[in-house]
Amino acid sequence: MRVERGRQGTMAGLVEVFRPRARAASVTEIDIQSLRDRGFVGLLLDVDNTLLPWKAPELPESSKRWVEQAKNAGMRPILVSNTHYPKRLNRIASELGIPAVAHSLKPRRHGFEKAAALVQCELKHAVVVGDQLLTDIWGGNRLGAYTILVNPVHPREFVGTKVSRMVERVIFRLLGLPARLGTNAQAIKSENRDTK
C-alpha cells in the first residue's frame, strides 16, 4: 500500500477531494493490521471491480481470505454498493458473513452513513476501499473517512463506469498520479507514517 501526498496549485487544489489517502494494487495488498493499529474500525468495501469482477457470480478465494483476516483483526467490514441487484449483493455479503448496503448512491452521504451506523463506527474511524475516484474515494473523503483506491480487478465494466473512467483519467493527470498502481513490492508497501 502506498500513501499519497497532496500537490500545490490552483487546479490541483480543486481536485484534491478526489485524492485517495492511500493506494494498493488490490485489496489483498492492504495491510489490515496496520489500519487496525492506527485505530480504524469500520471497513466500508465497494464490491464490483474491488472484491470481484463486475457481475461475477463468485468471489475469489483471495478476497474471502482478506475479508476474514479483517474480521479476525477486529475490523467491521460492510459492503457498500451502488448496485441495482440487491439479491446478488446480499448473497455475496452472506457468503462473507458481513452486512451490506445496496443502492447507496455513492458519492452521496446516505450510503456511507448508513453503513457506518450498521457497523457502529464513526466515519472518522472508517476506511473506504474502492476502485473509483468519483464514487468511493470522493464520497469517503467528503465524510472524513480514510480512503484507499485499488486497481479495478477486471477491465469489464458497466457503461456508466466507462464514462466515469474518462473523467478519472483527467483527474489522475491533475493530481499527478498514475491511473493504475504497479504491483511491485516497493509501490504497495504499507507506510505507517501517514496519520488519520
Secondary structure, DSSP 8 states (H G I E B T S, - for coil): -EE-----SHHHHHHGGG--SEEESSGGGS-HHHHHHTT--EEEE--BTTTB-TT-SS--HHHHHHHHHHHHTT-EEEEE---S-HHHHHHHHHHHT--EE-S--TTSHHHHHHHHHHTT--GGGEEEEES-IIIIIHHHHHTT-EEEEE--S-S---HHHHHHHHHHHHHHHHHT--SS---SHHHH-----S--
